[in-house]
Amino acid sequence: MATMSKTRAADVRVEGLSLELDEPGVAVGEAQRLVRDVSFGVAAGEMVGLAGESGSGKSLTASAIAGLMPSGVRRAGGTILIGAEVCPPGHRHPDVAMIFQNPMTSLNPSVRIGDQIAEAVRLRHKGTSRSAARKRAVEILEQVEVSQAASRARQYPFEFSGGMRQRAMIGIAIARDPAVLVADEPTTALDVTVQRGVMDLIDRLRTDLGLAVLLISHDLGVMSERCDRLLVMYSGELVEVGGTRQVLDQPAHPYVDGLLRCIPDRAMAAGRLQPLLGQVPPPNRWISGCRFADRCGSATPACESAPVPLAPLSPSAQGREVRCIHPLTPATAGERSAR
């Protein structure tokens, strides 16, 4: 197997990121907010998970980091830094690569897999000849563990299985020699065995290359096995931050506790499955106070009266932050329930 080129160590830092609808004639900062004041970092060699229900703002945050925000969305505030370099709004940093959740719609169905990887190589390394890029594409397919790489490089996406297509997408990302890898639901629609293989590959590349990996997923089980730290979003805000094991074993925010109660294995241990009722409200229904208040069994009038800051859980809980004025403790977590 060929040796993959090493990338320079870097990290990604997001400071006060706010995203809003790009409404014609509406000044920046005055349109409907979709993500509000999000701050976090991912160090080189670290994998950080970003979790939350659909509509929480996870993918928008990831797209902003990758410089690939959808049409109709703009950055209203905040800073994104790759290493020491500030990324202007709309700028796609060459050291950032992204893996999307549906490789079949991300790959060009009319272009051979090897040519798509070779194109990424040539875009990143100007002046590379077509033959050299094709050779590198075969090496990359070997590195992402696609068997018979030389012959597979001549095939089209429809000739690949779902897991192989995702490996090809990872290959295209790695062809950019990135320092930061954003993986947006990379195992969606894959069976359990294939999921594990894809995550093993991302984990290995993270270790071998010192990549800073941001993993977006609904699967808390995958995150519990892979991520060093966990960020949980709800209605465009971070609601809990901390070490993965700390957050999952002793959740401080009722929303996180509610998510965990929906996992069958944990529900069986607790004696019953307790679904999290309701759904994430649309942005035009967000309130200035706690946005989870209408689904929380512990909410009080004070929760809805004013914005709730993301604050340290306690002076001794280093790295643990929660957006809640009534945070759970190990003694109360099992007693509270969502509405």
Buried (B, 14 or more C-beta within 10 A) or exposed (E): EEEBEEBEBBBBBBBEBBBBBBEEEEEEEEBEBBBBBBBBBBBBBBBBBBBBBEBBBBBBBBBBBBBBBEEEBBBBBBBBBBBEEEBEBEEEBBBBBBBBBBBBEBBEEEEBBBBBBBBBBBEBBEEBEEEBBBBBBBBBBBBBBBEEBEEBBEBBBEEBEBBBBBBBBBBBBBBBBBBBBBBBBBBBEBEEEBBBBBBEBBBEBBEBBBBBBBBBBBBBEBBBEBBBBBBBBBBBBBBBBBBBEBBBEBBBBBBBBBBBBBBEEBBEEEEEEBEBEEEBBEBEEBBEBBBBBBBBEBBEEEBBBEEBEBEEBEEEBEEBBBBBBBBBEEEEBEEBBBB
